[in-house]
Amino acid sequence: MTTGVDERLAGWVADDFGLTVVSAVPVGYGADASAELWRASTADGGEYAVKLSGGGTPAGLVVTAQLARQGVPGVVAPRLSRQGEVCTVHEGRRLSVVPWASDERALAGGMRPAHWRAYGEVLAATHAVAVTDELAGLPREDHTHARVGAATRDMDRRLRAVGDRTADRWTRAVAGRWRAAADDLATLLDRVDALGAELRARPADLVVCHGDPHLGNLLLGPDGQVWLIDWDDAVLAPRERDLMFVLGGVLAFAPVTPVEQAAFFEGYGPVRPDPVRLAYHLGVRALDDMWSWAGDVADAERPEADRVRALRIVEGLLSPVGLVSLARQALRDLGRWPA
């Protein structure tokens, strides 16, 4: 008998993965509105992250299964279904079961030097893995960012048109923030377009990248152990696609200090990141975050608490330690930003 869990979900897990779920607690981590995540306990004493995913592809599950087989530390492989698959499909969503690694999130502030070194080791091992036939099917970085560019321009038109009397307070608030930064955002998109064209003309070696290895996707264990989770954005890309998350960080409320960077690179090893690629990826990420979070603020169908949180994130992106500022400084260091 299950308690605290949807009987339908428990039935799927039992039929597909051979596990008897006795309890399941919803977990609110993550920004994917199409996903649901539970911490599930099973009759044999195991604990698992059970997830229903509505967007993207199963690429992240394929990657973690492959990385674990190749001995990459800090990666939790999914439990395979009775048919040997990394996930099953129910009602148009993917069901996956992954062993629960840790309750301690890096964002809670527990990162010590040993954790930073282990974090570096995980990304170094990931970037060094052989690209097997299974991994060769991952998305490939092509430096085109067409979706981000189109979405940014559309959001710019939308928020510039917001009237003070026709929109609610949160839409007016984010429109004001956007308009104040509009010139910088337009310049950033123009420079990113130019960098993309430059980088398409000089391809780099592509490695397996996590794609989104910020501290919110890092779990901590004792003795400096770490686990990198949520591989939904895994991609074959230049290593700078991942390293930008350490070289300054992308979270305004958790900037990476020089001491933390040094500990990370003790684990990662010596590397000379390409400043042009770093600037490109920082710029694309800044624009992607800006239009998407601004859109959440302006979405009157969302709960007010979600809109307030999204507005704070937009303000963080535009702050002196935020991602827009980091991208602008990276371009300025290259001499690619107007004086």
N, C-alpha and C positions, 0 to 999 in steps of 0.2 A: 504494500500500500504506500503510495506517495503522499507526502504532505508538503504544502507550500509550493506546489508546482502544477502547471497546466497538465492535465492528464494526457492531452493530445501530444504535447511536447515529449512527455515521458515515454509515450508509446512509440514515437518516432525514434528516440534514442535507443530504446530497447530493441526495436525491430532492426534498425540499421547498424547499431554499434555494439549490441550485445551487453548493454549496461542497464542496471536497474536503478533509476533515479529515485531517491527517497526524499530529497528536498532540493529546491532551487530558488535562489535569491536573486532578483534583478540587480544588475550592476549598471550604473549610469555613466561609465567612462565612455569617452569617444564622442566625435562630432557627427557621425553618420546617422542621420535621422531614419534611414531605411533599415537599420540593424537593431536587433535586440540581443542582449547578452545576459546570461545567468551564471552565477556560481553554483554549480550542482554538486551535491554529495550523492554517492552511490552506495548500494548495499554492501559492497566489499570494502568500504572505507575510503575509496578514492574521491578526489575532488577535481572537478573539471570546469573549464570555461566552455559553456555551451552557447553557440551563437547562431542566430538566423540572420543572414546577410541578404539584402535586397539589391544592392548596387555592385558595380565592378565585376570582377571575375574571380575564379578560385586560384589565381596565380600566386597569391601570397601563401596559400596553404601548400601548393606544389613546391614553392621555394623553401619553406621551412622544412618540409619533409626531405628535400634534397640536401639542404645545408646540414641537417642533423646527421644524415647518412655519411656526409663527407667530414664529419667531426668538428663542425664549427661550434665553438662554445657559446653559451648564452642564448641558444635557440631551442624553443620547445616545439617538437614535431607534433603534428595532429595525430590523433588516434585514427587508424584506418577503419573504414566500414567493413562489414562482413564480406563485401565484394572487393575489398582492397582499394577503395577510393578514398580521397582526402575529404570528401564531403558528399552529401546526398541532397536531393532537391524536393522540397515540399511547398506546395502552393506558390510556386514561382520564386521561392527563396532558398538559399543554400544553408544547409544545416551542417555545422562542424563541431567537433568535440576535441578539445585540447587540454592536456593536463594543466591544472592550476599551478602556476609557478610560485607566486609570492603575493602577499597582501601589501607590501611596502612599495609605494610609488616614488620614483626619483623626485617628482615635483613636490613631494611633501617636505623636501629639504634634507634628506638623509645621505646625500652623496658625499662620500669621503674620497680622499686621493686614490685609495685602492679601487673604489668603484669607477672612478674616471679612467684609471688604467685598464680595468677590465672592459669598460665600454670601448676604449680604443682597440683592444684585442679582438672584440667581437666584430667591429667594423673592418678591421684589417683582414681577419679571416674570411669575412664575407666577400670582400673585394678580391681576395686571392683564389676563390674557389674556381674549379674547372666549370666551364659553361657546357653542361651536358645537353643532350637533345631536349630534355624536359625544360631546362632553363633557357634554351635558345628561343623558346616561344614567348618569352617575356616581352612586354612593350619595349621599344628602343627609343632612346632620346634622339630626337632629330633637330632640335633647336629651332622649331617653327612656332610653338606656343600660340597657334591660331585661335584656339578656344579661349585662352586667357585674354588675348588682345581684343577679340570680338566682345567678350563679356565685359571687359573694362570700359570699352567705348560705349556700349549699351547702357551700363550703369551711369556713366558720366552724363549721357543725354537725359536719362531718367531723373537723376537727382538735381541736375541744373534746372529742370522744369518744375520742380516742386514749389508750390505756392504757399505762402504763409497762412492763408485762410482755408486752403482746401485739403491740407494734410494734417495728420495727427502729430502729437508732440514729438514722438520718437522719430518719425520720418523727417520732420523739420530739423530735428537735432542732427541726424546723420547727414542730411543734405547740407547743413551749414558746415559740418566738419569737412565734407567732401569738397564743397566749393572753395573753402579756404586753402585746400591742398591741391586744387585742380591743376594749377600750372605745373607743380612738381610732378604730379601723376602723369600728365601729358608728356612732360619731358622724359620721365622714366620710361614710359612705353616707347617713345621714339628711340631712346638709346638702346633699350632692350631689342627692338626690331633690328637696329644696326648691328648689335653684337651677334644676334642670331644669324644674320646673313654672313658675318665674318666667320663664325664658328662652323657654319655649314660648308665653308670652303676649306676648312682644315680639320677634318674628322680626327677624333681621339680614340684611343683604345677604350672599349666599353667593358665595364665590369658589372657584376651583380651588385646593385645598390638597393638598400632598404627603401629609399625614396622619401621617408618622413621620420628619420630617427631622432626626433626631439625628445626631451626628457619626459614628456607625457606618455611616451611609448617605451619607457624603461622601468623595469621592476628591479628591486634590490633584494639581496640576500645577505646572510652573514659572511664575514671574512672577505668582503669585497666582491662577492658574486653578483652578477647582473644577468637579466634576461631582456632581450629586445623583442618586443611584441608588435602585433598589428602590422603585418607585412602586405597589406592590401595594395600599397603603392609601389611594390617591388618593380624594378625597371633595370634594363641594361643601359648604363650611362657612364660618363666620366665620373671618377671618384669624387670630384668636386660637388656633385649633386648631393652627396651625403655630408661631405666635410663642411659645407656651409653652415650646418647646424651646430658646429663646434666653434668655427672661426667667427666668433661674435655671438652666435646663437640666434634663433629666430623668435624667441618668446620675450616680449618686452619686460615681463615680470620675472624672468629668470635668465638674464644675460650671463654668458659664460665668461668668467674672469681669466686673466692671463695665467694664474696659478692652476686653474682647472684645465685650461688648454694644455699646459705643459704636462700635467699628469696624463691627460688623454693621449698625447703623442708619445709618452713613454711606452704606452701600450700599443699604439698604432704603428710606431716606427717612423723613421725619417721619411719625409715626403716634401716635395716642393709644389704646392698647389698652383695651378694656373690662375693668375688674378683675373684674367678676362673671363674664364669660365665661372669663377666664383661670382663675379659681378653679374654675369648673365643669370645664373641660377637664383641669386639673391633678388634680382629685379623681377624675375618671373614670379617667384614665390610671393614677393611683396604685393604685386598687382593681383595675383590670384586670391590672396587673403583679403585684400581691400574690397574687391568687388563682391566676394561671396559673403563676408561678414556685414558689409553695408547693406546688401540685399536682405539679410536676415533682420536687420534693424527696421528696414522699410516694409517688411512683410506684416501687414496688419492682422493676418490670420494667426500669427504666432503668439504664444503666451507672453504677457508683458515682461515676466522675469527673464525669458530668453532674449527678448529684444534689448533689455537693459544690459545683460551680459554681453551681447554682441556689440553694443555701442561702446562698452568699456574696452573691448578688444580692438575696435577701430581706433579708439583714442590711443591705445597702447601702440598700435602699428605706426601711428603718426608722431609718437613721442620721441624725444632725443635718443632713446635707446631702442626704439622700435625698428621694425624691419624696413620700413620705407626709408628711415634715416640711415640704416646700415647700407642699404642698396645705393642710396645717393652718395654716401661717403666712399663706397667701393668704386663708383664711377668717377668721383672726383679724384681719387688716388690714381686712376688711369688717365686722368686728363680728359675724360669724356663728359664732364658736366659743365654747363655754362658758368663762367666766372661771375 
